[in-house]
């Protein structure tokens, strides 16, 4: 199973290098570090698969767009994946499905695989309703990460509800074997094994638990 470690806005460069040194031999791991670290991690640990935490929605490869990073630029750092549509991007920066679709398409233009995040806001809502706009607007060559918003960063997550909803998502994509399905939402060393046992799940998107070497290794090896 693929493990994607989303480091968000955490770690100094020395800490990131230390973690990469310890986990560089794991072939099923994708690291999404802070943007400034991508090039150096690619140079020092070329065997580690790297993901960007975001990508520009602007179609141009280059231009006067302060703060934006295009797929064209990212591809020069050996980035193979990019997380788009994460709950925190939607919550704090107002990103919607239309923008997320544009970002995912920009990934594909530069042979970067988008990991498209989606999820329902409240317990009891239908996870498929939050997915349909994205699935209708994107080709069948992307990865999807189901992240119930109510589970992100929540130590008291209703894991049983998350399991049941995840199974609905997997069933939704069951006729499209080329699509990989990830789960994200308070994944840790204690519950990773339970998620890994779910038939049809291809990967885990791990947040805060991936910042500690021992916890990350436990998730990978469990």
QUIFENVEN-V930944 format. One record per backbone hydrogen bond with DSSP energy under -1.0 kcal/mol. NH is the residue of the N-H (numbers start at 1). CO is the residue of the C=O. E is the energy in kcal/mol with one decimal. If there is no record, write none. Layout:
((NH	CO	E) (NH	CO	E))
This chain:
((2	202	-2.4) (3	28	-2.7) (4	204	-3.1) (5	30	-3.1) (6	206	-3.1) (7	32	-2.2) (10	8	-1.0) (16	12	-2.2) (17	13	-2.6) (18	14	-1.7) (19	15	-2.1) (20	16	-2.4) (21	17	-2.1) (22	18	-1.2) (23	19	-1.6) (24	20	-1.1) (26	23	-1.8) (30	3	-3.1) (31	49	-2.7) (32	5	-3.2) (37	34	-2.1) (38	35	-1.5) (41	37	-2.7) (42	38	-2.3) (43	39	-1.9) (44	40	-2.6) (45	41	-2.6) (48	45	-1.8) (51	31	-2.8) (52	81	-2.3) (56	69	-2.5) (65	63	-1.9) (68	65	-2.2) (74	70	-2.6) (75	71	-2.5) (76	73	-1.0) (77	74	-2.1) (78	75	-1.1) (79	74	-1.2) (80	50	-2.0) (81	50	-1.4) (82	113	-1.8) (83	52	-2.9) (84	115	-2.3) (90	86	-1.9) (91	87	-3.0) (92	88	-2.4) (93	89	-1.3) (95	89	-1.4) (100	96	-2.4) (101	97	-2.6) (102	98	-1.7) (103	99	-2.3) (104	100	-2.6) (105	101	-2.4) (106	102	-1.9) (107	103	-1.9) (108	104	-2.1) (109	105	-1.7) (110	107	-1.6) (111	108	-1.5) (112	107	-2.4) (113	80	-2.9) (115	82	-3.1) (116	143	-3.2) (117	84	-2.9) (118	145	-2.0) (125	122	-1.8) (131	128	-1.4) (132	128	-1.8) (135	131	-2.6) (136	132	-2.4) (137	133	-1.2) (141	139	-1.1) (143	114	-2.4) (144	180	-2.6) (145	116	-2.8) (146	182	-2.6) (147	118	-3.6) (149	120	-1.9) (151	148	-2.4) (154	151	-1.6) (157	154	-1.2) (159	157	-1.7) (162	158	-2.0) (163	159	-2.8) (164	160	-2.2) (165	161	-2.3) (166	162	-2.5) (167	163	-2.2) (168	164	-1.3) (169	165	-1.9) (170	166	-2.5) (171	167	-2.1) (172	168	-2.0) (173	169	-1.5) (174	171	-1.2) (176	173	-2.4) (179	176	-1.9) (182	144	-3.4) (183	203	-1.6) (184	146	-2.5) (192	188	-1.8) (195	191	-1.7) (196	192	-2.6) (197	193	-1.3) (198	195	-1.8) (201	198	-1.7) (202	181	-2.5) (203	181	-1.4) (204	2	-2.3) (205	183	-2.9) (206	4	-2.9) (210	207	-2.1) (211	208	-1.7) (216	212	-2.7) (217	213	-2.6) (218	214	-1.9) (219	215	-2.0) (220	216	-2.3) (221	217	-2.8) (222	218	-2.0))
